[in-house]
Amino acid sequence: MLKVTSKKIAKTKTVAYDVAEQLRTPEEMAAYLDAWLTDAPDDAAGIARALGDIARAKGMSQVARDAGLSRESLYKALGENGNPSFATVLKVARALGLRLHADAAI
Protein backbone atom coordinates (compact mmCIF):
# COMPACT_ATOMS: atom_id res chain seq x y z
CA MET A 1 0.00 0.00 0.00
CA LEU A 2 1.34 3.42 -1.02
CA LYS A 3 1.05 6.09 1.63
CA VAL A 4 0.48 9.57 0.31
CA THR A 5 1.48 12.42 2.53
CA SER A 6 0.40 15.92 1.88
CA LYS A 7 3.02 18.58 1.91
CA LYS A 8 2.17 22.15 2.37
CA ILE A 9 3.30 24.16 -0.57
CA ALA A 10 4.12 27.75 0.15
CA LYS A 11 1.98 30.08 -1.89
CA THR A 12 3.63 32.98 -3.57
CA LYS A 13 2.05 36.26 -2.71
CA THR A 14 2.23 38.88 -5.40
CA VAL A 15 1.70 42.58 -5.14
CA ALA A 16 1.08 45.12 -7.82
CA TYR A 17 4.22 46.91 -9.00
CA ASP A 18 4.10 50.67 -8.69
CA VAL A 19 6.94 52.51 -10.41
CA ALA A 20 6.20 55.60 -8.31
CA GLU A 21 7.61 53.76 -5.30
CA GLN A 22 10.96 53.41 -7.11
CA LEU A 23 11.34 57.06 -8.11
CA ARG A 24 13.19 58.50 -5.13
CA THR A 25 15.49 61.22 -6.44
CA PRO A 26 15.09 64.06 -8.93
CA GLU A 27 17.70 62.34 -11.12
CA GLU A 28 15.70 59.08 -11.18
CA MET A 29 12.53 61.00 -12.02
CA ALA A 30 14.25 62.88 -14.84
CA ALA A 31 15.78 59.67 -16.21
CA TYR A 32 12.38 57.94 -16.14
CA LEU A 33 10.69 60.74 -18.10
CA ASP A 34 13.65 60.96 -20.49
CA ALA A 35 13.37 57.22 -21.18
CA TRP A 36 9.71 57.66 -22.13
CA LEU A 37 10.49 60.65 -24.33
CA THR A 38 13.34 58.77 -26.04
CA ASP A 39 11.87 55.29 -26.36
CA ALA A 40 8.22 56.17 -27.04
CA PRO A 41 8.15 59.74 -28.36
CA ASP A 42 4.79 59.23 -30.11
CA ASP A 43 3.05 57.73 -27.07
CA ALA A 44 1.46 60.87 -25.61
CA ALA A 45 -0.69 58.85 -23.20
CA GLY A 46 2.36 56.93 -21.95
CA ILE A 47 4.32 60.12 -21.42
CA ALA A 48 1.38 61.65 -19.54
CA ARG A 49 1.20 58.52 -17.36
CA ALA A 50 4.95 58.81 -16.72
CA LEU A 51 4.41 62.37 -15.50
CA GLY A 52 1.61 61.00 -13.32
CA ASP A 53 3.95 58.35 -11.89
CA ILE A 54 6.48 61.04 -11.04
CA ALA A 55 3.78 63.26 -9.55
CA ARG A 56 2.59 60.39 -7.34
CA ALA A 57 6.18 59.78 -6.25
CA LYS A 58 6.52 63.43 -5.18
CA GLY A 59 3.03 63.70 -3.73
CA MET A 60 0.09 64.44 -5.99
CA SER A 61 -1.46 67.07 -3.69
CA GLN A 62 1.74 69.10 -3.50
CA VAL A 63 2.38 68.84 -7.25
CA ALA A 64 -1.19 69.95 -7.95
CA ARG A 65 -0.76 72.98 -5.68
CA ASP A 66 2.59 73.86 -7.23
CA ALA A 67 1.12 73.54 -10.73
CA GLY A 68 -1.96 75.62 -9.86
CA LEU A 69 -4.33 72.73 -10.54
CA SER A 70 -6.80 70.80 -8.45
CA ARG A 71 -5.70 67.36 -7.30
CA GLU A 72 -8.68 65.79 -9.06
CA SER A 73 -7.95 67.47 -12.40
CA LEU A 74 -4.30 66.43 -12.14
CA TYR A 75 -5.26 62.79 -11.56
CA LYS A 76 -7.66 62.98 -14.50
CA ALA A 77 -5.15 64.64 -16.84
CA LEU A 78 -2.31 62.24 -16.03
CA GLY A 79 -4.37 59.08 -15.60
CA GLU A 80 -5.03 56.10 -17.84
CA ASN A 81 -7.36 57.96 -20.21
CA GLY A 82 -5.96 61.43 -19.64
CA ASN A 83 -5.20 63.79 -22.46
CA PRO A 84 -3.56 66.84 -20.86
CA SER A 85 -3.05 70.03 -22.77
CA PHE A 86 0.52 71.05 -23.48
CA ALA A 87 0.06 73.92 -21.04
CA THR A 88 -0.81 71.39 -18.32
CA VAL A 89 2.25 69.29 -19.20
CA LEU A 90 4.47 72.36 -18.87
CA LYS A 91 2.91 73.35 -15.53
CA VAL A 92 3.32 69.83 -14.17
CA ALA A 93 6.91 69.54 -15.41
CA ARG A 94 7.77 72.84 -13.73
CA ALA A 95 6.02 71.76 -10.51
CA LEU A 96 8.02 68.52 -10.58
CA GLY A 97 11.28 70.42 -10.96
CA LEU A 98 11.82 68.98 -14.44
CA ARG A 99 12.86 70.79 -17.60
CA LEU A 100 11.93 69.69 -21.08
CA HIS A 101 14.61 70.23 -23.71
CA ALA A 102 15.10 69.46 -27.34
CA ASP A 103 17.90 67.70 -29.22
CA ALA A 104 18.27 67.47 -32.95
CA ALA A 105 16.92 64.18 -34.28
CA ILE A 106 19.68 63.01 -36.54
N, C-alpha and C positions, 0 to 999 in steps of 0.2 A: 504494500500500500504506500502510495506517494503522499507525503505530508506537505501541504502547501502552507507556507507562512506568509503572512501579509507584512510587507515592509511599508513603512510610511515614507512617502516620497515628498520631499520638500517642494512646495509650490513656489514658483518664482513670482514675486510681486513686481508689477511694472507700474511706473508712474509716467505721466505725460511729461515730455521734455519741453521746457520753456527756455528759449534762447535768452530771454531778458534776464534770467538768473545768472547767466554767464558773462554778461556785459558789465564789467565792474569799473573800468577806467575809461576816461575820455578817449584814450588811444584805441582801446578795444572797440568802443562805439564807432569811432571814425573808420576803423578798418572794416568793421561789419558793413557799414553803409557803403563804403568804397567798393567792397566786394560785390554788393548788389549792383551798383552803378556800372562796374566793369563787366561783370559776368552776365548780367541780364538787363542791359540798358533800355530795352523796349518793354520791359515788364513794369509798367507804371504801378499796378496794384501791388506787386511784390516789393517795390521800392517804398511805397506808402506803408506797407506792413512792416518793413524794416525800420522805418522811422517810428512806427508804433511800438515795436519791440524796444527800441532805444528809449522812447518816452516812458514806457512801463518800467524799464530798468532805473531810470532817474526819478521816477515818481510822477505819474500822470497828472495829478492835481497841481503840482508845482510847475510842470511844463506848460499846462494849460494856462495858469496864471501868467507865467512869463511870456507866453505867446499872445496873451490878450484874448483867449478863447475860453469857452465853457468846457468843463471836463467832458460833458456828454458829447458836445460837438467834436471834440478832439478824438474821442473813442470812435465816433461814427466816421469821421474823415479818414482815420488811419486803420480802420478795422477791415475785416474780410471783404466787404463789398464797398469799401470807401472809395471815393473818387475826389480827393482834395484838390482845390484850386492851387495854382502855382504860388499864389500869394500865401496860402495856408502853409504850403511846403516851406517857403522861405521863412515864415514866422516861426514854425516849429524848429527848423534847422538852427535858427538864431537862438531860440530858447534852449536848445540842447547844447549850445556852445560849439556847433559844427559850422564849417564853411563849405559851401559848394564851390568848386573851381572847374575850369575847363582845360583840357589838353587837346592838342591837335590829334585827330584820328588819322593816322598815317596808314 
